[in-house]
Amino acid sequence: MLTANSHKMTSKSLFSQVLIFVFYLLLQIFFVRQLVLFDYAFCFVYVASIILLPFEINKITLILLGFVAGITVDIFYNTVGANAAAMTLIAFLRPNVIDILTPQRGYDERQTLSLNSMGLSWFITYAASLIFIHHFVLFLLEASDWGLFLPVIAKVICSTIFTTTIVVIIQFFRRD
């Protein structure tokens, strides 16, 4: 069963995780930014930089990385902290979401947090849950008006489906 300190990251796996983290940030900033469907579905693929981090990552490190990823996107999108707030929140909630989705026997400590390792159903449930929370916070902060709640919900749902689909497609190209 997987515990918080059950296996330490090697320098090779740490380097690999850093590359994946940076890859999703750069993908968001330079390529996915303009990816919008029907003015309602926005792709924020950079959330994968947090949701794909290893199981054993320290919670404080996770929250700091969430903030760094969010503030980096805020700088390029000129969104004054909305992405930082949304990413910090999902980084904070990620361990709880994993606990809720953990099977009764736990996880094999050799498993990575990926579609290949966890299976399609589990991965989509996990990713979509955190992506939904991210999008809900982000779009609500951007709207800053409860009168826009229904359009925000429509945007959140469409964007969650879109982002989750893109993250899953990218996962099909990942080798574990």
Sequence and secondary structure as in RCSB ss.txt:
>XXXX:A:sequence
MLTANSHKMTSKSLFSQVLIFVFYLLLQIFFVRQLVLFDYAFCFVYVASIILLPFEINKITLILLGFVAGITVDI
FYNTVGANAAAMTLIAFLRPNVIDILTPQRGYDERQTLSLNSMGLSWFITYAASLIFIHHFVLFLLEASDWGLFL
PVIAKVICSTIFTTTIVVIIQFFRRD
>XXXX:A:secstr
   TTSS   HHHHHHHHHHHHHHHHHIIIIITT EETTTEE  GGGHHHHTS TT  HHHHHHHHHHHHHHHHH
HHT TTHHHHHHHHHHHHHHHHHHHH  TT   TT  SSHHHH HHHHHHHHHHHHHHHHHHHHHHHH  GGGHH
HHHHHHHHHHHHHHHHHHHHHTT   
